[in-house]
Amino acid sequence: MRDQQPGGDAVLRVSHIAKTYTEGSLRTEVLRDVSFELERGRTLAIIGASGSGKSTLLHIVGGLDTATAGEVEIEGRVLSALPDAERGRVRNQSLGFIYQFHHLLPEFTALENVCMPLMIRGTPLDETRERATGLLDRVGLSHRIHHKPSEMSGGERQRCAVARALVTRPACILGDEPTGNLDEKNAAQVYELMLELNREINTSFVLVTHSPALASRMDRVLELTEGHLVAPTGN
């Protein structure tokens, strides 16, 4: 893990989260009393076996799914206490999302994809284009600015997705296997880029990953096992 550096205020508090799926008489407990905090500018990797509930936890943290019990607090705001519209604003303003598959809109250029979160927010067009262009340059895609996803390589598409996640300058990025669809070389480039941007703009990262190389670069690693979040054996 990286050397620990002084943290700031907590941008994310997850308190006693539980998630149970019920189908007829069958009840499946996926998450049980999961709690953690993440301070501004810090990074956290969540590891665990396939099907252990890592993506479910990330979706609950991001307000994309609801917990059976417990609370998620983002920059002092409890998600479950907010109306749907306000919850959407919190996601747009405080969080960025990076997935295993880039989820870029195929009919739009790299610039237009990166502009999208700011356009949804209502940021003036000149500022939107300036910030998006600057980030695309920062992630090494200034030569692809007017290219559509189909005209870019897998690594380029994922770097574009990183730029899109960061363009709103969120307090925290949630990444679900963000390098899982890339070869080793491109994966290394993308997670090195994420760590550089973490240091430069002080955005926190929570990354679900199967990659030991990526997890080892995070400030902290937690393992999801039998529904509980624990320190990995040997740490």
N, C-alpha and C positions, 0 to 999 in steps of 0.2 A: 504494500500500500504506500501511497505518497506520504511524505513527511506531513505531519499535522501542522496546520497553520491557524492562527487565531481566527475564530469564527465570529459572526455577528449575531444579530437577532434571528430567531427561528422563522423561516419562511413557510415551513410545513410542519404541522403536528398531526400525527395519526394516533388516535386514542381508542384502544380496546375494540378494534374493528373485528366483526364477525360476519361471515357470509354463509348462509345455508340455502341450498336449493331443495325444494320440496316437489315431488311428483307422486301424487296419490299418497300412499302410506310410506313411500321411500323418502328419507331425509338424508342429504349429503352435506356434511360440514366441510367447507373448503377452507375457510379462514376462522381462526379461533383466538380471540383476544390479542390481536396484532397491534402493537404500539411502537412508534419511533418518532424522533424529531430530526429535522434537517436545518442547519443554520445557513444563512446566506453565504453563498460562495463555496459551500462544501459539496462533495460528491459522494454518492452512495451507490453501491452495486447490490442488487438482490439476486441471489443465485438459488438454484433448486432444481429438482428433477422435473422433467416434462409432466404436465398435469398437476403440479403441486399447488397451483393457484396464483402464480406470479403475475400473469397478465390480468387476472381478476382483481388482484390487489391494486395494480397500477390503474386499472379502469375506475376503481372506486376512488382512489386518490385524485384522479383527474376529473371526477364528477361525471364520468360517462356511464357509471353503474352505481347502484345504491347498495349500501351495506344493510345487513339484517340488524346489526347493532353497532354502536360506536360512532365516533365523529372524526371528520377530517377538517382541519383548520388551515386555511391558506392566507398568509399575511394577516392573521387576526380575524378572518371571516370563516365562520362555520358553514360549510357547504349545505348541510341538511336544513339549516335555518333560513336559507335564501330562496326566494321565488325563482322559478325556472329561468326567467329573463335575466335576473341578476346573477344567477349561477353561470349562465352563458357568458356574461361580461367578465366574471372572474376568470373563467377559462381563457378568454381572449386576452385579457390584460396581464394576468399573473403567471400563466402556464404556456409552455410550448410542448409539442408532441412530435416525437420521431419514432417511426415504426420500422419493422423489419423490411417491409415493402414500402417504397417511397410515397405512394398515394398522391403523386403529383397529378394534376388535371391534364390529361393528354392533349386537349385541344388548345392549351395555353403555352406560351413560351416560358422559359426559366424566369425571366423578369416578371411576367404576369403572375406566375405561381407564387413567387416570393412576395409580390405586392399584395396578394389576396388578404392576408390577415389584417393588414393596415387599412385596406379598403373597407373591410367589414367593420372596422373600428370607426371609420369616418375620418381618417387622417387626410389632410389636404394632399392632392395628387402630386404636387411638386416634391413635398417632403417624402411621400411614399416612394416615389421613383428614386429619389436620392438615397434613401436608406437601403432600399432593395439593391440598387446598383452597387453601393458600397460593400454590402455583405457578399454579393456574388463575386466581387473582386477579391474580397478577403478569403473566400473559400476556393479561389483559383478558377472561377468560371466566367471571368469577364469576356472570354472569347466565345461563350455559349449563351450569352444573354438573350439572344433572339431565337434560340433553338428550342424546339419542343422536346419533351422527354424521349420520344422515339428516336431523336437525333443525337442523344447523349448515351454514354456508356453507363453501366450499372453504378460504378463508383461516382460518376458525375451526377447522376440522378440522386444518389443518396446525399452527396454534398449540397445539392440544391435543396433537398428536404431539410438539412441542418440549417441552411440559411433561412428558409421559410419559418422554421421553429424559433429562430433567434431574432427575427426582424422586429418583433414587438418589444424586444428587450425584456423578456419575462423574468420573473423572480426565480422560476424553476423550470427546468426541462425534464419531461418524463419520456424515457426511451424504452421501447419494448423490442429487445433484440435488434438494436439499430444497425449492427454490422452483420447480422445473421445471414443475410442474403448475398454477401460479398465474398470474394476470394480473399486469401490471407493478406495479400499486398494491399488491396483496396480497403479491407477492414482496418488494417493498421493505419492507413492514411486518414480514414474517417475518424477513428477514435483519438488519434493524435490531434486532429483538428478540433474535436469537441473539447479536449483538455486545454488546448491553447485558448479557445474562446472562453472557457470557464475562468481561466486565470485573468484574461483581459477585461471581461465585462462583469465578472463576479456573479454570474448566473449559477445557481445550484443545479445539480444533475442527480436524478434517480434513474438508474439504468437496470433493467432486467436483462440478464445476459447469461449465456452458456459459456462465454469466452473467459477462460482463466486469465488470459493476457490482459483483457480489458478490466476485469474485476480487480486485478492486482494493482492497477493504476489509480483506483478510487481511494478516497480518504478512508472509507469504511466499507466493510462487506458484511452482509447479513444473509442467512440462508433460510428459506422457507421450507419447513419440513413438518409433515403431519398437521398442517394448518397453523403452525407457530413460527414466528420469526426469531431466529437465534443466531448467535455467533457461530461461524463454521467450525467444525472440529479441527483442531490444530492451530487456530488463530489465538 
